Structures are given as C-alpha cells and as structure tokens.
C-alpha cells in the first residue's frame, strides 16, 4: 500500500507529500467532498470522476494525493473517526467529580450530538459496518471496536478504583456490554430495521433523553454498588 501500512488491526496512513503541501482549506474541502461521495454511494459506488468534477481539480490530482481510491477512502475514514475520538477523550479527560454513570450519560449524549452534527460521517461508519467491498474492512472495524472497548474499560477501571461499581465486575465483559448498548442505540436512530418498532428511529429529543436515562439505569442496576 503506497500510503502507509497495516499491522494486525491497526492501519497506519501517511498521505502523500503533495496532499500535505496543500493549504488546510483545500485539504478540508477534499475530505468533505470525499465523505459525501463515499457516505452516499458506498465504496464500490463512489466515483473519482464525480468527486473531481465537484472539486474542480484534475483526476490525476487524487492519485497524486492518495495513490488510489482505496487510499483516499482509508484516509477519509480514519480522519472522520479521529473526530469522534477527540470528542470522547474530552469527556474522559476533563477534570470532574462526576461518577461513572454521569459520564456514561454524557457519552450517550455526545454520540447523539455527533450523529446529528455529522450525519454523513456516521453514515460512512455504517457503510463500513455493512458493506463487504470496503478495503481492509475487517482491520478498520477491529481497530474501531478495540479503541471503543479500551476507552470504556479505562472508565470502568477508574470507577472500580473509586468504588462506584462492584468489585466483582469483570471489566472486559462489562465493557463489551456497554459498548454494544451504545452502538446499537445510535444505529437504531438512523437505521429503521434496527429500531424494530421501539420508536428510536428519528425520535424526538425528549424521547432520546428518556432512553439514555433508562439505559444508564439498567447498566447501573447491573454493575453499580446499589
């Protein structure tokens, strides 16, 4: 791969120097249009010709910047996921006296806000989740899932040290459950068949708030100290 390499489930991307030499405005514009193209049409259906027409640049420029369509997709996908990671790190690292369950509510809320503010990026994640043609798909999703589990595990470890959850809780299993609930909760708001008639699909803000409180209460009942 001429943009970088992949090791296990970690994909290391190095954009070509021609892209790095562009102004930030031009870089951001290329990323934005690429996100729109891939999220709307999927990897297989996305067209480099359509993308360069919208950008008003030569087709060869994309290959000079990213090597090929695969390189462009991987760079754009990783760039988008970095935005989500930044939001979650801010919740984890901010100095606060909030307990684990209060932070968990804010993680749910941050996911909902991100979904609303960046619908195309979330749609891009769904494409990776459900479309088998995407290059390095297994590595991408393994990396994404592991990062999420590590993030939740770190919060649970801190909660255990502070006595906010039971001492007998298996952190790995609890992380798996919490991660799965958050992921399915967000998916159900954007994918109709995953809602399964529960009323989460495109639901109102007050309903979302009630769902978050209810889900966190269930998690608290399972792992909290009572």
C-alpha positions in Angstrom: 0.0 0.0 0.0 1.7 3.2 -1.1 0.1 5.4 1.6 1.3 3.5 4.6 0.9 0.1 6.0 -1.4 -2.0 8.2 -0.3 -4.1 11.1 -2.9 -6.5 12.6 -6.0 -4.4 13.1 -4.1 -1.0 13.1 -3.9 0.9 9.8 -1.2 3.4 9.6 -1.8 6.1 6.9 0.7 8.5 5.5 -0.8 10.9 2.9 1.5 11.7 0.1 3.5 14.8 0.3 1.6 16.5 -2.5 -1.5 16.4 -0.3 0.3 17.6 2.8 1.6 20.6 0.9 -2.0 21.8 0.2 -3.5 24.5 2.3 -5.7 23.4 5.2 -8.7 24.8 3.4 -8.1 22.7 0.3 -7.4 19.6 2.4 -10.6 20.0 4.3 -12.6 20.6 1.1 -11.3 17.4 -0.4 -12.0 15.4 2.7 -15.6 16.9 2.9 -16.5 16.0 -0.7 -15.0 12.6 -0.3 -17.0 11.9 2.8 -20.2 13.0 0.9 -19.3 10.7 -2.0 -18.5 7.6 0.0 -21.3 8.0 2.5 -23.9 8.5 -0.1 -22.7 5.9 -2.6 -20.6 3.4 -0.6 -17.1 2.4 -1.6 -18.0 0.5 -4.7 -20.4 3.1 -6.0 -18.2 6.1 -5.3 -16.8 7.8 -8.4 -13.5 9.6 -8.6 -14.8 11.3 -11.7 -17.7 12.7 -9.8 -15.5 13.8 -6.9 -13.0 15.7 -9.0 -15.8 17.3 -11.0 -17.2 18.7 -7.8 -13.8 19.8 -6.6 -12.8 21.3 -9.9 -9.5 19.6 -10.0 -7.8 17.2 -12.4 -8.4 13.5 -11.9 -4.7 12.8 -11.6 -4.5 15.0 -8.6 -6.4 12.5 -6.4 -3.9 9.8 -7.4 -1.0 12.2 -6.6 -2.5 12.9 -3.2 -3.6 9.4 -2.1 -2.3 6.8 -4.6 -5.7 5.4 -5.5 -9.4 5.2 -4.5 -8.6 2.8 -1.6 -6.0 5.2 -0.2 -8.5 8.1 -0.4 -11.2 6.1 1.4 -8.9 4.9 4.2 -7.6 8.4 4.8 -11.0 10.0 4.9 -12.4 7.2 7.1 -9.6 7.5 9.7 -9.8 11.3 9.6 -13.5 11.1 10.4 -13.1 8.6 13.2 -10.4 10.8 14.8 -13.2 13.5 15.2 -15.2 11.0 17.3 -12.2 10.0 19.3 -11.5 13.7 20.1 -15.0 14.2 21.5 -14.8 11.1 23.7 -11.4 11.9 25.0 -12.6 15.3 26.1 -15.3 13.7 28.2 -12.9 11.2 29.7 -10.0 13.6 30.5 -11.9 16.6 31.7 -11.3 17.2 35.5 -14.5 16.4 37.2 -16.1 14.8 40.3 -18.8 13.1 38.2 -19.2 9.4 38.8 -19.0 6.8 36.0 -22.8 6.7 35.4 -23.0 10.5 34.9 -20.1 10.3 32.5 -21.8 7.4 30.7 -24.9 9.6 30.2 -22.7 12.2 28.6 -21.1 9.7 26.3 -24.5 8.6 25.1 -25.4 12.3 24.6 -22.1 13.0 22.8 -22.9 10.2 20.4 -26.3 11.6 19.7 -25.0 15.1 19.2 -22.2 13.8 16.9 -24.8 11.9 14.9 -26.9 15.0 14.3 -24.0 17.4 13.6 -22.1 15.0 11.4 -24.7 12.7 9.8 -22.5 11.9 6.8 -19.6 10.8 8.9 -21.9 8.4 10.8 -23.3 7.2 7.6 -19.7 6.5 6.4 -19.3 4.3 9.6 -22.5 2.4 8.7 -21.2 1.8 5.2 -18.0 0.3 6.7 -20.2 -1.8 9.0 -22.4 -3.3 6.4 -20.6 -3.2 3.0 -18.1 -6.0 2.4 -16.4 -4.4 -0.6 -14.5 -1.8 1.5 -10.8 -2.4 1.6 -9.2 -3.5 4.8 -12.8 -3.6 6.2 -12.0 -6.2 8.9 -8.9 -4.2 10.1 -10.9 -1.0 10.2 -13.7 -2.4 12.2 -11.4 -4.3 14.6 -9.4 -1.2 15.2 -12.6 0.8 15.8 -14.1 -1.7 18.2 -10.9 -2.2 20.1 -10.4 1.5 20.6 -14.0 1.8 21.9 -13.6 -1.1 24.3 -10.3 0.3 25.6 -11.9 3.6 26.2 -14.8 2.2 28.1 -12.5 -0.2 30.0 -10.4 2.7 31.2 -13.5 4.5 32.6 -14.7 1.3 34.3 -11.3 0.6 35.8 -11.4 4.2 37.3 -14.9 3.6 38.5 -13.9 0.4 40.2 -10.9 2.1 42.0 -13.3 4.8 43.2 -15.8 2.2 44.5 -18.5 3.3 42.0 -19.1 -0.2 40.7 -18.9 -3.6 42.2 -15.5 -5.1 42.9 -16.5 -8.5 41.4 -17.4 -7.0 38.0 -15.4 -8.4 35.0 -14.2 -5.3 33.3 -13.8 -6.9 29.8 -17.4 -8.3 29.9 -18.9 -5.1 31.2 -17.0 -3.1 28.5 -18.4 -5.4 25.9 -22.0 -4.9 27.1 -21.7 -1.1 27.5 -20.1 -0.7 24.0 -22.8 -2.9 22.4 -25.6 -0.9 24.0 -24.2 2.5 22.9 -23.5 1.2 19.4 -26.9 -0.3 18.9 -28.6 2.7 20.5 -27.1 5.1 17.9 -27.6 2.7 15.0 -31.3 2.4 15.9 -31.8 6.2 15.4 -30.6 6.0 11.8 -31.4 2.5 10.5 -35.1 1.8 10.5 -34.9 -2.0 10.7 -32.6 -1.9 13.8 -35.3 0.1 15.6 -37.6 -2.9 15.4 -40.6 -0.8 16.3 -39.2 0.7 19.6 -39.6 4.3 18.4 -35.9 5.2 18.4 -35.7 5.8 14.7 -35.6 9.6 14.2 -37.2 10.1 17.6 -37.7 13.4 19.4 -35.1 14.9 21.7 -37.1 14.3 24.8 -37.5 10.6 23.9 -33.8 10.3 23.4 -33.2 11.8 26.8 -35.6 9.3 28.4 -34.0 6.4 26.6 -30.5 7.4 27.7 -31.6 7.7 31.3 -33.3 4.3 31.1 -30.4 2.5 29.6 -27.9 4.0 32.1 -30.3 3.0 34.9 -30.2 -0.6 33.6 -26.4 -0.6 33.4 -26.3 0.9 36.9 -28.5 -1.8 38.3 -26.2 -4.4 36.7 -22.8 -3.2 37.8 -23.4 -0.4 40.4 -22.9 -0.8 44.1 -26.5 -0.3 44.9 
